[in-house]
């Protein structure tokens, strides 16, 4: 049985196949997978915010986080939306780190007892290929405008000064992350820092103040209807953002794309991530 069977639209506002006849509308936005690019979801959230006929929004989250910048973009997009109309979050399998960052400004956060959430912290990895390059017989020269400009280069060992600089950067971003969550959830930074970046279950998250209620996506939707003063049993629903496939996915399918991505090592993971 479909939970939201009345009416659907994609992010460009094209109508779905079924129409309930209801003039009361709700939005359903999906945040799924690794957060590497927030553009489509931010655009869709903005459309829901600016559409006066949309009375409230359900944000369904299944994400363990990702890049720091896009996660923060989503936090601000949800915060702006929640300032204008009710936003209720439904956590599926996971809403951790960047996924939780995006969710925390909502008015109400639902999680399943076995959902994974929390993991409020920042991670950055810097591989060291110095020994490999020496074995292969090639060297690496770096010309920089400052001695810390190439801190974290995989072709040289980190100096103590490099470590202090990079740790300071991670700590600054962590403090911003914690501050935003503390403000959104009315918690203290000390309480969040005491978690040491740990992931917790939805049941534990309830006792810690990270989530508000335990329940399903259907429970979250019913809560949203109440907050938005929706009287129609089957209100119209605008869902998005529309999923887009890359040309590789179109040609090989998702399994083929995943296979090829395993062999894509051209871009090492050097970015700061909310994971």
Buried (B, 14 or more C-beta within 10 A) or exposed (E): EEEBEBBBBBBEEEEBEEEBEBEBBBBBBBBBEBBEEBEBBBBBBEBBBEBEEBBBBBBBBBBBBBBBBBBBBBBBBBBBBBEBBBBBBBBBBBBBBBBBBBBBBBBBBBBBEEBBBBBBBBBBEBEBBBEEBEEEEEEEEEEEEEEEEBBBBBBBEBEEEBEEBBEEBBEEBBEEBBEBBBEBBEBEEEBBBEBEBEBBBBBBBBEBBBBBBBBBBEBBBBBBBEBBEBEBEBBBBBBBBEEEEEEEBEEBEEEEBEEEEEEEEEEEEEBBBBB
